[in-house]
Amino acid sequence: MIDKYKDLPQEEITDMMNDVIGKGFTCYIKWTCENCGERATSNTPNTFFTEGYIHEDCGHTTYPTKFGLVVTKCL
Ligand SMILES: [Zn+2]
């Protein structure tokens, strides 16, 4: 897993997702949990959620305004 991008707003991150998915990569949204401050990664590939992100370690739902992207190169 390579975390190659810095956090970006929704519009830019969804554009980037479409780009990497179109190139055959798999990507996962990353965000910063507002409860514990840790970086969290979505378990659902190639999906952007608008209804919030649950950090499974602490159970807190965050509604981020900036997102990171983890891109996996394996198929
Ligand atoms: Zn958390």
N, CA, C, O and the ligand as a Tripos MOL2 file, in Angstrom:
@<TRIPOS>MOLECULE
protein
  301   299    76     0     0
PROTEIN
NO_CHARGES

@<TRIPOS>ATOM
      1 N           0.8480   -1.1830    0.0000 N.3       1 MET1
      2 CA          0.0000    0.0000    0.0000 C.3       1 MET1
      3 C           0.8890    1.2410    0.0000 C.2       1 MET1
      4 O           1.8480    1.3350    0.7660 O.2       1 MET1
      5 N           0.5650    2.1580   -0.8440 N.am      2 ILE2
      6 CA          1.3620    3.3750   -0.9600 C.3       2 ILE2
      7 C           0.4600    4.5750   -0.7170 C.2       2 ILE2
      8 O          -0.5520    4.7510   -1.3950 O.2       2 ILE2
      9 N           0.8260    5.3810    0.2350 N.am      3 ASP3
     10 CA          0.0790    6.5900    0.5430 C.3       3 ASP3
     11 C           0.8070    7.7400   -0.1300 C.2       3 ASP3
     12 O           1.6990    8.3560    0.4520 O.2       3 ASP3
     13 N           0.4180    8.0150   -1.3520 N.am      4 LYS4
     14 CA          1.2270    8.9150   -2.1600 C.3       4 LYS4
     15 C           0.6360   10.3040   -2.2900 C.2       4 LYS4
     16 O           1.2580   11.1740   -2.8990 O.2       4 LYS4
     17 N          -0.5320   10.5390   -1.7460 N.am      5 TYR5
     18 CA         -1.1790   11.8230   -1.9240 C.3       5 TYR5
     19 C          -1.4280   12.4990   -0.5870 C.2       5 TYR5
     20 O          -1.6840   11.8310    0.4150 O.2       5 TYR5
     21 N          -1.3540   13.8000   -0.5730 N.am      6 LYS6
     22 CA         -1.7590   14.5190    0.6220 C.3       6 LYS6
     23 C          -3.2680   14.7470    0.6020 C.2       6 LYS6
     24 O          -3.9270   14.5420   -0.4170 O.2       6 LYS6
     25 N          -3.8000   15.1710    1.7400 N.am      7 ASP7
     26 CA         -5.2470   15.3230    1.8480 C.3       7 ASP7
     27 C          -5.7750   16.4310    0.9390 C.2       7 ASP7
     28 O          -5.1650   17.4900    0.7830 O.2       7 ASP7
     29 N          -6.9280   16.1440    0.3490 N.am      8 LEU8
     30 CA         -7.5460   17.0550   -0.6000 C.3       8 LEU8
     31 C          -9.0390   17.1440   -0.3300 C.2       8 LEU8
     32 O          -9.6080   16.2430    0.2860 O.2       8 LEU8
     33 N          -9.6890   18.2230   -0.7840 N.am      9 PRO9
     34 CA        -11.1420   18.3210   -0.6270 C.3       9 PRO9
     35 C         -11.8800   17.2760   -1.4600 C.2       9 PRO9
     36 O         -11.3090   16.6460   -2.3510 O.2       9 PRO9
     37 N         -13.1690   17.1110   -1.1430 N.am     10 GLN10
     38 CA        -13.9720   16.0460   -1.7500 C.3      10 GLN10
     39 C         -13.9060   16.0370   -3.2730 C.2      10 GLN10
     40 O         -13.7070   14.9900   -3.8890 O.2      10 GLN10
     41 N         -14.0730   17.2040   -3.8700 N.am     11 GLU11
     42 CA        -14.1400   17.2550   -5.3260 C.3      11 GLU11
     43 C         -12.8320   16.7640   -5.9580 C.2      11 GLU11
     44 O         -12.8380   16.0560   -6.9650 O.2      11 GLU11
     45 N         -11.7140   17.1590   -5.3420 N.am     12 GLU12
     46 CA        -10.4270   16.7570   -5.9050 C.3      12 GLU12
     47 C         -10.1310   15.2860   -5.6380 C.2      12 GLU12
     48 O          -9.5370   14.6040   -6.4730 O.2      12 GLU12
     49 N         -10.5450   14.8060   -4.4770 N.am     13 ILE13
     50 CA        -10.2320   13.4120   -4.1610 C.3      13 ILE13
     51 C         -11.0880   12.4740   -5.0220 C.2      13 ILE13
     52 O         -10.6180   11.4090   -5.4250 O.2      13 ILE13
     53 N         -12.3280   12.8560   -5.3060 N.am     14 THR14
     54 CA        -13.1580   11.9940   -6.1500 C.3      14 THR14
     55 C         -12.6520   12.0040   -7.5960 C.2      14 THR14
     56 O         -12.7160   10.9880   -8.2870 O.2      14 THR14
     57 N         -12.1530   13.1480   -8.0430 N.am     15 ASP15
     58 CA        -11.5320   13.1900   -9.3720 C.3      15 ASP15
     59 C         -10.3320   12.2570   -9.4300 C.2      15 ASP15
     60 O         -10.1290   11.5270  -10.4000 O.2      15 ASP15
     61 N          -9.5330   12.3060   -8.3460 N.am     16 MET16
     62 CA         -8.3400   11.4540   -8.3010 C.3      16 MET16
     63 C          -8.7230    9.9780   -8.2440 C.2      16 MET16
     64 O          -8.0700    9.1390   -8.8640 O.2      16 MET16
     65 N          -9.7840    9.6630   -7.4970 N.am     17 MET17
     66 CA        -10.2560    8.2730   -7.4310 C.3      17 MET17
     67 C         -10.6580    7.7880   -8.8160 C.2      17 MET17
     68 O         -10.2690    6.6970   -9.2330 O.2      17 MET17
     69 N         -11.4360    8.5940   -9.5290 N.am     18 ASN18
     70 CA        -11.8530    8.1900  -10.8740 C.3      18 ASN18
     71 C         -10.6470    7.9380  -11.7760 C.2      18 ASN18
     72 O         -10.6440    7.0250  -12.6010 O.2      18 ASN18
     73 N          -9.6330    8.7680  -11.5960 N.am     19 ASP19
     74 CA         -8.4280    8.6270  -12.4020 C.3      19 ASP19
     75 C          -7.7010    7.3100  -12.1060 C.2      19 ASP19
     76 O          -7.3610    6.5660  -13.0260 O.2      19 ASP19
     77 N          -7.4650    7.0260  -10.8230 N.am     20 VAL20
     78 CA         -6.6960    5.8180  -10.4960 C.3      20 VAL20
     79 C          -7.5170    4.5460  -10.7470 C.2      20 VAL20
     80 O          -6.9650    3.5180  -11.1390 O.2      20 VAL20
     81 N          -8.8410    4.6160  -10.5200 N.am     21 ILE21
     82 CA         -9.6920    3.4550  -10.8040 C.3      21 ILE21
     83 C          -9.6810    3.1750  -12.3110 C.2      21 ILE21
     84 O          -9.6340    2.0220  -12.7410 O.2      21 ILE21
     85 N          -9.7230    4.2420  -13.0930 N.am     22 GLY22
     86 CA         -9.6790    4.1070  -14.5470 C.3      22 GLY22
     87 C          -8.3850    3.4850  -15.0340 C.2      22 GLY22
     88 O          -8.3410    2.8720  -16.1010 O.2      22 GLY22
     89 N          -7.3350    3.6450  -14.2460 N.am     23 LYS23
     90 CA         -6.0420    3.0570  -14.6010 C.3      23 LYS23
     91 C          -5.8920    1.6390  -14.0570 C.2      23 LYS23
     92 O          -4.8460    1.0130  -14.2340 O.2      23 LYS23
     93 N          -6.9220    1.1360  -13.4030 N.am     24 GLY24
     94 CA         -6.9040   -0.2520  -12.9530 C.3      24 GLY24
     95 C          -6.3930   -0.4590  -11.5400 C.2      24 GLY24
     96 O          -6.1780   -1.5940  -11.1150 O.2      24 GLY24
     97 N          -6.1930    0.6520  -10.7930 N.am     25 PHE25
     98 CA         -5.7530    0.5240   -9.4120 C.3      25 PHE25
     99 C          -6.9600    0.4650   -8.4840 C.2      25 PHE25
    100 O          -8.0840    0.8000   -8.8580 O.2      25 PHE25
    101 N          -6.6820    0.0280   -7.2670 N.am     26 THR26
    102 CA         -7.6850    0.0270   -6.2180 C.3      26 THR26
    103 C          -7.2960    1.0960   -5.2030 C.2      26 THR26
    104 O          -6.1240    1.2330   -4.8540 O.2      26 THR26
    105 N          -8.2860    1.8520   -4.7320 N.am     27 CYS27
    106 CA         -7.9560    2.9180   -3.7890 C.3      27 CYS27
    107 C          -8.9260    2.9100   -2.6130 C.2      27 CYS27
    108 O         -10.0550    2.4280   -2.7080 O.2      27 CYS27
    109 N          -8.4440    3.4590   -1.5080 N.am     28 TYR28
    110 CA         -9.2140    3.5330   -0.2650 C.3      28 TYR28
    111 C          -9.0830    4.9390    0.3030 C.2      28 TYR28
    112 O          -8.0020    5.5270    0.3080 O.2      28 TYR28
    113 N         -10.1910    5.4590    0.7750 N.am     29 ILE29
    114 CA        -10.1770    6.7860    1.3980 C.3      29 ILE29
    115 C          -9.4750    6.7290    2.7580 C.2      29 ILE29
    116 O          -9.6650    5.7890    3.5300 O.2      29 ILE29
    117 N          -8.6760    7.7350    3.0290 N.am     30 LYS30
    118 CA         -8.0870    7.9240    4.3560 C.3      30 LYS30
    119 C          -8.5930    9.2320    4.9380 C.2      30 LYS30
    120 O          -8.8870   10.1770    4.2060 O.2      30 LYS30
    121 N          -8.6890    9.2780    6.2400 N.am     31 TRP31
    122 CA         -9.0950   10.5290    6.8960 C.3      31 TRP31
    123 C          -8.5060   10.5340    8.2910 C.2      31 TRP31
    124 O          -7.9820    9.5300    8.7730 O.2      31 TRP31
    125 N          -8.6050   11.7010    8.9310 N.am     32 THR32
    126 CA         -8.1370   11.8120   10.3030 C.3      32 THR32
    127 C          -9.3400   11.7660   11.2360 C.2      32 THR32
    128 O         -10.2520   12.5860   11.1290 O.2      32 THR32
    129 N          -9.3330   10.7970   12.1540 N.am     33 CYS33
    130 CA        -10.4330   10.6460   13.1070 C.3      33 CYS33
    131 C         -10.4460   11.8470   14.0520 C.2      33 CYS33
    132 O          -9.4310   12.1700   14.6690 O.2      33 CYS33
    133 N         -11.6030   12.5040   14.1580 N.am     34 GLU34
    134 CA        -11.6440   13.7040   15.0040 C.3      34 GLU34
    135 C         -11.7590   13.3550   16.4840 C.2      34 GLU34
    136 O         -11.6010   14.2300   17.3360 O.2      34 GLU34
    137 N         -12.0280   12.1030   16.8010 N.am     35 ASN35
    138 CA        -12.1030   11.6870   18.2010 C.3      35 ASN35
    139 C         -10.7210   11.3940   18.7770 C.2      35 ASN35
    140 O         -10.3580   11.9220   19.8280 O.2      35 ASN35
    141 N          -9.9560   10.5550   18.0890 N.am     36 CYS36
    142 CA         -8.6620   10.1270   18.6290 C.3      36 CYS36
    143 C          -7.4850   10.7080   17.8570 C.2      36 CYS36
    144 O          -6.3370   10.5540   18.2760 O.2      36 CYS36
    145 N          -7.7500   11.3680   16.7440 N.am     37 GLY37
    146 CA         -6.6880   12.0250   15.9990 C.3      37 GLY37
    147 C          -5.8410   11.0980   15.1490 C.2      37 GLY37
    148 O          -4.8640   11.5350   14.5420 O.2      37 GLY37
    149 N          -6.2010    9.8270   15.0970 N.am     38 GLU38
    150 CA         -5.4340    8.8860   14.2970 C.3      38 GLU38
    151 C          -5.8710    8.9260   12.8410 C.2      38 GLU38
    152 O          -6.9950    9.3060   12.5130 O.2      38 GLU38
    153 N          -4.9510    8.5220   11.9860 N.am     39 ARG39
    154 CA         -5.3030    8.3510   10.5860 C.3      39 ARG39
    155 C          -6.0390    7.0230   10.4370 C.2      39 ARG39
    156 O          -5.6130    5.9970   10.9680 O.2      39 ARG39
    157 N          -7.1300    7.0610    9.7200 N.am     40 ALA40
    158 CA         -7.9270    5.8530    9.5160 C.3      40 ALA40
    159 C          -8.0820    5.6280    8.0210 C.2      40 ALA40
    160 O          -8.0290    6.5690    7.2290 O.2      40 ALA40
    161 N          -8.2730    4.3790    7.6480 N.am     41 THR41
    162 CA         -8.4130    4.0060    6.2460 C.3      41 THR41
    163 C          -9.7010    3.2220    6.0580 C.2      41 THR41
    164 O          -9.9880    2.3090    6.8320 O.2      41 THR41
    165 N         -10.4710    3.5630    5.0510 N.am     42 SER42
    166 CA        -11.7160    2.8610    4.7580 C.3      42 SER42
    167 C         -11.4450    1.4110    4.3750 C.2      42 SER42
    168 O         -10.4260    1.1070    3.7540 O.2      42 SER42
    169 N         -12.3530    0.5220    4.7460 N.am     43 ASN43
    170 CA        -12.2490   -0.8800    4.3450 C.3      43 ASN43
    171 C         -12.8820   -1.1500    2.9880 C.2      43 ASN43
    172 O         -12.7160   -2.2310    2.4230 O.2      43 ASN43
    173 N         -13.5990   -0.1770    2.4720 N.am     44 THR44
    174 CA        -14.3510   -0.3910    1.2380 C.3      44 THR44
    175 C         -13.6070    0.2360    0.0670 C.2      44 THR44
    176 O         -13.4590    1.4570    0.0070 O.2      44 THR44
    177 N         -13.1390   -0.5880   -0.8600 N.am     45 PRO45
    178 CA        -12.3460   -0.0560   -1.9690 C.3      45 PRO45
    179 C         -13.1780    0.7680   -2.9510 C.2      45 PRO45
    180 O         -14.3650    0.5180   -3.1580 O.2      45 PRO45
    181 N         -12.5190    1.7490   -3.5430 N.am     46 ASN46
    182 CA        -13.0720    2.5170   -4.6670 C.3      46 ASN46
    183 C         -14.4130    3.1730   -4.3510 C.2      46 ASN46
    184 O         -15.2440    3.3520   -5.2420 O.2      46 ASN46
    185 N         -14.6220    3.5260   -3.1040 N.am     47 THR47
    186 CA        -15.9060    4.0990   -2.7170 C.3      47 THR47
    187 C         -15.6980    5.3480   -1.8830 C.2      47 THR47
    188 O         -14.9130    5.3610   -0.9350 O.2      47 THR47
    189 N         -16.4200    6.4020   -2.2560 N.am     48 PHE48
    190 CA        -16.4190    7.6230   -1.4660 C.3      48 PHE48
    191 C         -17.7560    7.7260   -0.7480 C.2      48 PHE48
    192 O         -18.8110    7.6690   -1.3790 O.2      48 PHE48
    193 N         -17.7090    7.8770    0.5690 N.am     49 PHE49
    194 CA        -18.9300    7.9890    1.3570 C.3      49 PHE49
    195 C         -19.2080    9.4540    1.6950 C.2      49 PHE49
    196 O         -18.2980   10.1910    2.0740 O.2      49 PHE49
    197 N         -20.4310    9.8590    1.5600 N.am     50 THR50
    198 CA        -20.8040   11.2260    1.9290 C.3      50 THR50
    199 C         -21.4720   11.2750    3.2880 C.2      50 THR50
    200 O         -21.7110   12.3560    3.8260 O.2      50 THR50
    201 N         -21.7790   10.1030    3.8530 N.am     51 GLU51
    202 CA        -22.5160   10.0790    5.1140 C.3      51 GLU51
    203 C         -21.6070    9.8390    6.3160 C.2      51 GLU51
    204 O         -22.0720    9.4230    7.3780 O.2      51 GLU51
    205 N         -20.3350   10.0950    6.1510 N.am     52 GLY52
    206 CA        -19.4200    9.9950    7.2800 C.3      52 GLY52
    207 C         -18.5980    8.7280    7.2560 C.2      52 GLY52
    208 O         -18.9310    7.7520    6.5850 O.2      52 GLY52
    209 N         -17.5030    8.7730    8.0150 N.am     53 TYR53
    210 CA        -16.5590    7.6600    8.0570 C.3      53 TYR53
    211 C         -16.3970    7.1840    9.4920 C.2      53 TYR53
    212 O         -16.1360    7.9810   10.3930 O.2      53 TYR53
    213 N         -16.5510    5.8940    9.6970 N.am     54 ILE54
    214 CA        -16.4390    5.3150   11.0350 C.3      54 ILE54
    215 C         -15.0320    4.7780   11.2260 C.2      54 ILE54
    216 O         -14.5580    3.9510   10.4480 O.2      54 ILE54
    217 N         -14.3670    5.2610   12.2770 N.am     55 HIS55
    218 CA        -13.0580    4.7250   12.6610 C.3      55 HIS55
    219 C         -13.3050    3.5030   13.5240 C.2      55 HIS55
    220 O         -13.7980    3.6200   14.6460 O.2      55 HIS55
    221 N         -12.9660    2.3290   13.0070 N.am     56 GLU56
    222 CA        -13.3430    1.0910   13.6920 C.3      56 GLU56
    223 C         -12.6240    0.9270   15.0250 C.2      56 GLU56
    224 O         -13.1440    0.2760   15.9310 O.2      56 GLU56
    225 N         -11.4420    1.5050   15.1550 N.am     57 ASP57
    226 CA        -10.6940    1.3560   16.4060 C.3      57 ASP57
    227 C         -11.3990    2.0190   17.5850 C.2      57 ASP57
    228 O         -11.3230    1.5240   18.7100 O.2      57 ASP57
    229 N         -12.0820    3.1290   17.3390 N.am     58 CYS58
    230 CA        -12.7190    3.8400   18.4460 C.3      58 CYS58
    231 C         -14.2220    3.9870   18.2610 C.2      58 CYS58
    232 O         -14.9140    4.4030   19.1900 O.2      58 CYS58
    233 N         -14.7450    3.6530   17.0790 N.am     59 GLY59
    234 CA        -16.1810    3.6880   16.8430 C.3      59 GLY59
    235 C         -16.7460    5.0590   16.5440 C.2      59 GLY59
    236 O         -17.9630    5.2200   16.4510 O.2      59 GLY59
    237 N         -15.8790    6.0550   16.3930 N.am     60 HIS60
    238 CA        -16.3450    7.4200   16.1800 C.3      60 HIS60
    239 C         -16.5750    7.6880   14.6950 C.2      60 HIS60
    240 O         -15.7740    7.2890   13.8500 O.2      60 HIS60
    241 N         -17.6740    8.3650   14.3920 N.am     61 THR61
    242 CA        -17.9570    8.7540   13.0140 C.3      61 THR61
    243 C         -17.4850   10.1850   12.7810 C.2      61 THR61
    244 O         -17.8880   11.1090   13.4870 O.2      61 THR61
    245 N         -16.6330   10.3500   11.7880 N.am     62 THR62
    246 CA        -16.1070   11.6650   11.4230 C.3      62 THR62
    247 C         -16.7010   12.0670   10.0760 C.2      62 THR62
    248 O         -16.9180   11.2310    9.1990 O.2      62 THR62
    249 N         -16.9550   13.3550    9.9370 N.am     63 TYR63
    250 CA        -17.4000   13.8890    8.6480 C.3      63 TYR63
    251 C         -16.2740   14.7850    8.1200 C.2      63 TYR63
    252 O         -16.3090   16.0030    8.2930 O.2      63 TYR63
    253 N         -15.2870   14.1770    7.4810 N.am     64 PRO64
    254 CA        -14.0900   14.9440    7.1100 C.3      64 PRO64
    255 C         -14.3880   15.9350    5.9890 C.2      64 PRO64
    256 O         -15.3030   15.7400    5.1900 O.2      64 PRO64
    257 N         -13.6020   16.9900    5.9520 N.am     65 THR65
    258 CA        -13.6530   17.9190    4.8260 C.3      65 THR65
    259 C         -12.4600   17.7160    3.9030 C.2      65 THR65
    260 O         -12.4570   18.1750    2.7610 O.2      65 THR65
    261 N         -11.4480   17.0220    4.4130 N.am     66 LYS66
    262 CA        -10.2750   16.6980    3.5920 C.3      66 LYS66
    263 C         -10.0280   15.1960    3.6850 C.2      66 LYS66
    264 O         -10.2450   14.5640    4.7190 O.2      66 LYS66
    265 N          -9.5680   14.6550    2.5650 N.am     67 PHE67
    266 CA         -9.4120   13.2080    2.4620 C.3      67 PHE67
    267 C          -8.0570   12.8630    1.8590 C.2      67 PHE67
    268 O          -7.5150   13.5910    1.0260 O.2      67 PHE67
    269 N          -7.5390   11.7470    2.3010 N.am     68 GLY68
    270 CA         -6.3670   11.1890    1.6500 C.3      68 GLY68
    271 C          -6.7710    9.9700    0.8410 C.2      68 GLY68
    272 O          -7.9090    9.5060    0.9220 O.2      68 GLY68
    273 N          -5.8350    9.4570    0.0610 N.am     69 LEU69
    274 CA         -6.1320    8.3030   -0.7650 C.3      69 LEU69
    275 C          -4.9820    7.3220   -0.6890 C.2      69 LEU69
    276 O          -3.8210    7.6830   -0.8870 O.2      69 LEU69
    277 N          -5.3230    6.0670   -0.3950 N.am     70 VAL70
    278 CA         -4.3470    4.9880   -0.4530 C.3      70 VAL70
    279 C          -4.5780    4.2560   -1.7660 C.2      70 VAL70
    280 O          -5.6900    3.8140   -2.0530 O.2      70 VAL70
    281 N          -3.5310    4.1310   -2.5520 N.am     71 VAL71
    282 CA         -3.6470    3.4580   -3.8410 C.3      71 VAL71
    283 C          -2.8530    2.1600   -3.7830 C.2      71 VAL71
    284 O          -1.6660    2.1630   -3.4580 O.2      71 VAL71
    285 N          -3.5130    1.0570   -4.0990 N.am     72 THR72
    286 CA         -2.8270   -0.2290   -4.1180 C.3      72 THR72
    287 C          -2.5180   -0.5990   -5.5560 C.2      72 THR72
    288 O          -3.3430   -0.4230   -6.4520 O.2      72 THR72
    289 N          -1.3500   -1.1000   -5.7560 N.am     73 LYS73
    290 CA         -0.9020   -1.4010   -7.1090 C.3      73 LYS73
    291 C          -1.1290   -2.8580   -7.4770 C.2      73 LYS73
    292 O          -1.0320   -3.2290   -8.6470 O.2      73 LYS73
    293 N          -1.4320   -3.6900   -6.4750 N.am     74 CYS74
    294 CA         -1.6770   -5.0920   -6.7930 C.3      74 CYS74
    295 C          -3.1150   -5.2560   -7.2850 C.2      74 CYS74
    296 O          -4.0030   -4.5100   -6.8740 O.2      74 CYS74
    297 N          -3.3380   -6.2110   -8.1460 N.am     75 LEU75
    298 CA         -4.6710   -6.4300   -8.6800 C.3      75 LEU75
    299 C          -5.3580   -7.5800   -7.9770 C.2      75 LEU75
    300 O          -6.4990   -7.9090   -8.3010 O.2      75 LEU75
    301 ZN        -10.7230    7.2430   16.2130 Zn       76 ZN76
@<TRIPOS>BOND
     1     1     2 1
     2     2     3 1
     3     3     4 2
     4     3     5 am
     5     5     6 1
     6     6     7 1
     7     7     8 2
     8     7     9 am
     9     9    10 1
    10    10    11 1
    11    11    12 2
    12    11    13 am
    13    13    14 1
    14    14    15 1
    15    15    16 2
    16    15    17 am
    17    17    18 1
    18    18    19 1
    19    19    20 2
    20    19    21 am
    21    21    22 1
    22    22    23 1
    23    23    24 2
    24    23    25 am
    25    25    26 1
    26    26    27 1
    27    27    28 2
    28    27    29 am
    29    29    30 1
    30    30    31 1
    31    31    32 2
    32    31    33 am
    33    33    34 1
    34    34    35 1
    35    35    36 2
    36    35    37 am
    37    37    38 1
    38    38    39 1
    39    39    40 2
    40    39    41 am
    41    41    42 1
    42    42    43 1
    43    43    44 2
    44    43    45 am
    45    45    46 1
    46    46    47 1
    47    47    48 2
    48    47    49 am
    49    49    50 1
    50    50    51 1
    51    51    52 2
    52    51    53 am
    53    53    54 1
    54    54    55 1
    55    55    56 2
    56    55    57 am
    57    57    58 1
    58    58    59 1
    59    59    60 2
    60    59    61 am
    61    61    62 1
    62    62    63 1
    63    63    64 2
    64    63    65 am
    65    65    66 1
    66    66    67 1
    67    67    68 2
    68    67    69 am
    69    69    70 1
    70    70    71 1
    71    71    72 2
    72    71    73 am
    73    73    74 1
    74    74    75 1
    75    75    76 2
    76    75    77 am
    77    77    78 1
    78    78    79 1
    79    79    80 2
    80    79    81 am
    81    81    82 1
    82    82    83 1
    83    83    84 2
    84    83    85 am
    85    85    86 1
    86    86    87 1
    87    87    88 2
    88    87    89 am
    89    89    90 1
    90    90    91 1
    91    91    92 2
    92    91    93 am
    93    93    94 1
    94    94    95 1
    95    95    96 2
    96    95    97 am
    97    97    98 1
    98    98    99 1
    99    99   100 2
   100    99   101 am
   101   101   102 1
   102   102   103 1
   103   103   104 2
   104   103   105 am
   105   105   106 1
   106   106   107 1
   107   107   108 2
   108   107   109 am
   109   109   110 1
   110   110   111 1
   111   111   112 2
   112   111   113 am
   113   113   114 1
   114   114   115 1
   115   115   116 2
   116   115   117 am
   117   117   118 1
   118   118   119 1
   119   119   120 2
   120   119   121 am
   121   121   122 1
   122   122   123 1
   123   123   124 2
   124   123   125 am
   125   125   126 1
   126   126   127 1
   127   127   128 2
   128   127   129 am
   129   129   130 1
   130   130   131 1
   131   131   132 2
   132   131   133 am
   133   133   134 1
   134   134   135 1
   135   135   136 2
   136   135   137 am
   137   137   138 1
   138   138   139 1
   139   139   140 2
   140   139   141 am
   141   141   142 1
   142   142   143 1
   143   143   144 2
   144   143   145 am
   145   145   146 1
   146   146   147 1
   147   147   148 2
   148   147   149 am
   149   149   150 1
   150   150   151 1
   151   151   152 2
   152   151   153 am
   153   153   154 1
   154   154   155 1
   155   155   156 2
   156   155   157 am
   157   157   158 1
   158   158   159 1
   159   159   160 2
   160   159   161 am
   161   161   162 1
   162   162   163 1
   163   163   164 2
   164   163   165 am
   165   165   166 1
   166   166   167 1
   167   167   168 2
   168   167   169 am
   169   169   170 1
   170   170   171 1
   171   171   172 2
   172   171   173 am
   173   173   174 1
   174   174   175 1
   175   175   176 2
   176   175   177 am
   177   177   178 1
   178   178   179 1
   179   179   180 2
   180   179   181 am
   181   181   182 1
   182   182   183 1
   183   183   184 2
   184   183   185 am
   185   185   186 1
   186   186   187 1
   187   187   188 2
   188   187   189 am
   189   189   190 1
   190   190   191 1
   191   191   192 2
   192   191   193 am
   193   193   194 1
   194   194   195 1
   195   195   196 2
   196   195   197 am
   197   197   198 1
   198   198   199 1
   199   199   200 2
   200   199   201 am
   201   201   202 1
   202   202   203 1
   203   203   204 2
   204   203   205 am
   205   205   206 1
   206   206   207 1
   207   207   208 2
   208   207   209 am
   209   209   210 1
   210   210   211 1
   211   211   212 2
   212   211   213 am
   213   213   214 1
   214   214   215 1
   215   215   216 2
   216   215   217 am
   217   217   218 1
   218   218   219 1
   219   219   220 2
   220   219   221 am
   221   221   222 1
   222   222   223 1
   223   223   224 2
   224   223   225 am
   225   225   226 1
   226   226   227 1
   227   227   228 2
   228   227   229 am
   229   229   230 1
   230   230   231 1
   231   231   232 2
   232   231   233 am
   233   233   234 1
   234   234   235 1
   235   235   236 2
   236   235   237 am
   237   237   238 1
   238   238   239 1
   239   239   240 2
   240   239   241 am
   241   241   242 1
   242   242   243 1
   243   243   244 2
   244   243   245 am
   245   245   246 1
   246   246   247 1
   247   247   248 2
   248   247   249 am
   249   249   250 1
   250   250   251 1
   251   251   252 2
   252   251   253 am
   253   253   254 1
   254   254   255 1
   255   255   256 2
   256   255   257 am
   257   257   258 1
   258   258   259 1
   259   259   260 2
   260   259   261 am
   261   261   262 1
   262   262   263 1
   263   263   264 2
   264   263   265 am
   265   265   266 1
   266   266   267 1
   267   267   268 2
   268   267   269 am
   269   269   270 1
   270   270   271 1
   271   271   272 2
   272   271   273 am
   273   273   274 1
   274   274   275 1
   275   275   276 2
   276   275   277 am
   277   277   278 1
   278   278   279 1
   279   279   280 2
   280   279   281 am
   281   281   282 1
   282   282   283 1
   283   283   284 2
   284   283   285 am
   285   285   286 1
   286   286   287 1
   287   287   288 2
   288   287   289 am
   289   289   290 1
   290   290   291 1
   291   291   292 2
   292   291   293 am
   293   293   294 1
   294   294   295 1
   295   295   296 2
   296   295   297 am
   297   297   298 1
   298   298   299 1
   299   299   300 2
@<TRIPOS>SUBSTRUCTURE
     1 MET1         2 RESIDUE 1 A MET
     2 ILE2         6 RESIDUE 1 A ILE
     3 ASP3        10 RESIDUE 1 A ASP
     4 LYS4        14 RESIDUE 1 A LYS
     5 TYR5        18 RESIDUE 1 A TYR
     6 LYS6        22 RESIDUE 1 A LYS
     7 ASP7        26 RESIDUE 1 A ASP
     8 LEU8        30 RESIDUE 1 A LEU
     9 PRO9        34 RESIDUE 1 A PRO
    10 GLN10       38 RESIDUE 1 A GLN
    11 GLU11       42 RESIDUE 1 A GLU
    12 GLU12       46 RESIDUE 1 A GLU
    13 ILE13       50 RESIDUE 1 A ILE
    14 THR14       54 RESIDUE 1 A THR
    15 ASP15       58 RESIDUE 1 A ASP
    16 MET16       62 RESIDUE 1 A MET
    17 MET17       66 RESIDUE 1 A MET
    18 ASN18       70 RESIDUE 1 A ASN
    19 ASP19       74 RESIDUE 1 A ASP
    20 VAL20       78 RESIDUE 1 A VAL
    21 ILE21       82 RESIDUE 1 A ILE
    22 GLY22       86 RESIDUE 1 A GLY
    23 LYS23       90 RESIDUE 1 A LYS
    24 GLY24       94 RESIDUE 1 A GLY
    25 PHE25       98 RESIDUE 1 A PHE
    26 THR26      102 RESIDUE 1 A THR
    27 CYS27      106 RESIDUE 1 A CYS
    28 TYR28      110 RESIDUE 1 A TYR
    29 ILE29      114 RESIDUE 1 A ILE
    30 LYS30      118 RESIDUE 1 A LYS
    31 TRP31      122 RESIDUE 1 A TRP
    32 THR32      126 RESIDUE 1 A THR
    33 CYS33      130 RESIDUE 1 A CYS
    34 GLU34      134 RESIDUE 1 A GLU
    35 ASN35      138 RESIDUE 1 A ASN
    36 CYS36      142 RESIDUE 1 A CYS
    37 GLY37      146 RESIDUE 1 A GLY
    38 GLU38      150 RESIDUE 1 A GLU
    39 ARG39      154 RESIDUE 1 A ARG
    40 ALA40      158 RESIDUE 1 A ALA
    41 THR41      162 RESIDUE 1 A THR
    42 SER42      166 RESIDUE 1 A SER
    43 ASN43      170 RESIDUE 1 A ASN
    44 THR44      174 RESIDUE 1 A THR
    45 PRO45      178 RESIDUE 1 A PRO
    46 ASN46      182 RESIDUE 1 A ASN
    47 THR47      186 RESIDUE 1 A THR
    48 PHE48      190 RESIDUE 1 A PHE
    49 PHE49      194 RESIDUE 1 A PHE
    50 THR50      198 RESIDUE 1 A THR
    51 GLU51      202 RESIDUE 1 A GLU
    52 GLY52      206 RESIDUE 1 A GLY
    53 TYR53      210 RESIDUE 1 A TYR
    54 ILE54      214 RESIDUE 1 A ILE
    55 HIS55      218 RESIDUE 1 A HIS
    56 GLU56      222 RESIDUE 1 A GLU
    57 ASP57      226 RESIDUE 1 A ASP
    58 CYS58      230 RESIDUE 1 A CYS
    59 GLY59      234 RESIDUE 1 A GLY
    60 HIS60      238 RESIDUE 1 A HIS
    61 THR61      242 RESIDUE 1 A THR
    62 THR62      246 RESIDUE 1 A THR
    63 TYR63      250 RESIDUE 1 A TYR
    64 PRO64      254 RESIDUE 1 A PRO
    65 THR65      258 RESIDUE 1 A THR
    66 LYS66      262 RESIDUE 1 A LYS
    67 PHE67      266 RESIDUE 1 A PHE
    68 GLY68      270 RESIDUE 1 A GLY
    69 LEU69      274 RESIDUE 1 A LEU
    70 VAL70      278 RESIDUE 1 A VAL
    71 VAL71      282 RESIDUE 1 A VAL
    72 THR72      286 RESIDUE 1 A THR
    73 LYS73      290 RESIDUE 1 A LYS
    74 CYS74      294 RESIDUE 1 A CYS
    75 LEU75      298 RESIDUE 1 A LEU
    76 ZN76       301 GROUP 0 **** ****
